[in-house]
């Protein structure tokens, strides 16, 4: 038995399939309305107790990786199961219409065309790839436009490098005119992948996740791991910060202290290392802070593992749906809360928070507070924040002093020479006498697609920093005191589309409400050329079947509606 395992070790050194329980087995670009269904098929090689360790993403048009765009929920699957991930939006029932059953998961990342690559992730690292992420697949041997590609039996996963010889292809346009897979001339080989041979033994740490920061006062952390494809003659050794303990079982308890970091590796052994898995975690150091000015002053000297707690109330100037970000302020300073984990469960503009608790970081030069736990909601806030009136000259000279704070500028003129309407996440120079500063739109605000004012304005907004360039961002139309353009009272709240003009045949539509919506597109003669519906706050619409030109897009949500001019290039 020992000799057999030594041989397996040698094979695993050169095999990209080492220790992987989930692989990509098929991609599909469909023929129904909007080019749907679009989907990726995955195959479960070994039992998976927690699918949330895995994620998926698409790499579009040869532009390189977009990273892990969709992380699966904590579901469990058995060896031999197939998992189907389809695009959301578009023709919502297209997957069921074409294949006769519902997809397991819906996500906009699977809005793939026949020239897009797909990446599979485990613990944030790429473990399998279909297509070349750095090459537009149009005209390539792996192109599957209006067709499909399917993995050959007993191959994969392929790691970060696509292996063309591991795949079979339908050829392009074979799905055109097909109503469903059962009657298609060249049907997608649904759920036919077969694993042959003896699977490799594996070990995986399931908890804690890599990079986990535990709260101060944590004295014990359990390392949990699972093994698969073992014979019973193996054992597990664990190494913590260079110190090894042999023949351990899960969970393995580690005694911890505040302010310390831990590097953990588990090895499945039998006369040699058969499989390995590792994780890193740390325990924070608690630091009580007096106010937001003191919190900002702590950066960057005290960020490594330091956890800050602020019991005094702060005021929410602005809350966005992106990463649950909130701009907070007290009498001393402001800061941006970046809460991708959603630890703070409530709080809108005008509310207050007490007991904020977390760490500091910086992204693109913008100082951020990362909460580790929920805060106490004060609704409405007992604080009053009055925007400080500043000049553009003062902002140019000392913008860092006002970062994340609410300020007001008066008698400023916005430059509309490049864009005559407000576009999401776009810069517009402002002038005040001889001084200049940037105005930048937030994403999904209610003044998107409205005209840029041509008269001097009084604007309230937040100071933000993007890679060292500061700008002022208004939160809504009401922040423009002198804005005179009319606004539809029945406008859908938070409605926006991008990009517009359309590129890559896709637009993303966002609203604040998850209510059902109907979508219609009309040409310049008033003829309806597209209709669909979706439910949720975001949807990707595929327009690859539409010709270039000018159209009008109308979205209806209950009694509210929004109309936008749409340009397809």
Secondary structure, 3 states (H helix, E strand, C coil): CHHHHHHHHHHHHCCCCCCCCEEEEEEEEEEEHHHEEEEEEEEECCCECCHHHEEEEEECCCCCCCCCCEECCCCCECCCCEEEEECCCCCCCHHHHHHCCCCCEECHHHCCCCCCEEEEEECCEEEEEECCCCCCCCCCCCCCCCCEEEECCCCCCCCCCCCHHHEEECCCCCCCCCCCCCCCCCCCCCCCCCCCCCCCCEEEEEECCCCEEECCCCCEEEEEEEEECCCCCCEEEEEECCEEECCCCCCEEEECCCCCEEEEEEEEECCCEEEEEEEEEEECEEEECCCHHHHHHCCCCCCCCEEEEECCCEEEEEECCHHHCEEEECCCCEEEECCCCCCCCCCCCCCEEECEEEEEEEECCEEEEEECCCCEEECCCCCCCCCEECCHHHHHHHHHHHECCEEEEEEEEECCCCCCECCCCCEEEEEECCEEEEEECCCCCCCCCCECCCCCEEEEEEEEEECCEEEEECCCHHHECCCCCCCCCCCCCCCEEEEEEEECCEEEEECCCCCEEEEEEEECCCCEEEEEEEECCEEEEECCCCCCEEEEEEEEECCEEEEEEEEEC
